[in-house]
Amino acid sequence: MDSTNTLQLFLSDPEAKFSKSIGWADEEGRTYRYVIIIDHGKVTYAAKESAKNTLEVSSADAVYKQL
C-alpha cells in the first residue's frame, strides 16, 4: 500500500442515522461494529461483525488486508 496518497478516516455515527439507513443498527439504535472501504467514491469492501465482541472483519489487521 502506498501511504503517500492515502486518506484514512475513522468516523462515528452518534445518532446511528447512517447505520440505520444501511440496516446495520438494531431497533434501539445501537450500531454493529463494521468497516466500509471507499476508493475514489466506490465501495470496495464492506463487512459487519457477525456477533458482539468479535473482531473478525473490522480489526486493523483484517481491514489492512483489504487495502
N, C-alpha and C positions, 0 to 999 in steps of 0.2 A: 504494500500500500504506500502510495506517495503522499505523505502527510503535508507537503508544502502547499497543496491546493485543496486541502480538505477542511471542511467546516463541520464540526460536531456540535449538536445542540442536545442538551438534556432538559426536557420540558416537563412541567407538571400540568395537571388538569384539575385544579382545586374544586371546581363545581361539577366535574365529570361530564361536562357538556359534550366534548369531543368523544370521550369513551362511550357515552350512551349512544351517540349518533352512529357509531360503528358496531354497537352491540357488545362492547367489551366492558360493561359495568353491570352490576346487579340492580335489583329493584330499589335498594337503599342508596344507590349512587356510589357504592364502593367499586373502584376500578380493579380489574385484574392486572397483574403485572404483565407488561407486554413491550415489544420493541417494533418499531417501524423504521426501515431504512429507505430514504428517498434520495435518488440520484438524478439530478437535473429535472426535478419535478415529477419523476416516475417512481412509484413504489417498487423497489427491487426485492424487498424482504419484509414480511410482516408475520409475527408469531406471538401467540398468547400462551402463558404458562397454563398447564392443564390442571394445576391444583395450587392452593395457597402454600406459601413457604417453600416453593421449589424454584430452582434456578437452572432449568434445563435449556431454555431458549433465550432468556433475557440476561444471562450473566455476561460480564465483559468478555470473557473468552469465547462464548457462543456467538456473540454479536461480531466480534473481531473476525471470526472465521467467515462471516458472511460478507465482509467488506472486500 
